[in-house]
Amino acid sequence: MTATKDATTDRLITIDLNTSFNFPTPRCTVIGNIGQLGVDGMVSSLGELFAMTHNGKLLKLSKTTGNGTVLSTGGPDVYGAASPTQLN
């Protein structure tokens, strides 16, 4: 999520589905800055949170701080992600 027009980083947020439609209650809570722009395609797998960017980076996100660690670059432009619910 990017909260401002001139953002320098995307942010990891949580959304409380019990209050997100109750105005003026805050709709989300910011966990922290990811440190990258164009973050999309988040997926949780095996207890970890991963994200891909529009310029081909694979990130591992901290669930407590939001910080994104670049695991690889040069991948495809990504605008979504999915993970199997069970691995064999």
Secondary structure, DSSP 8 states (H G I E B T S, - for coil): ---STT-SS-EEEE--TTTTTSTTS-S-EEEEE-S-SSEEEEEEETTEEEEEETTS-EEEE-TTT--EEEEE-S----S-----S---
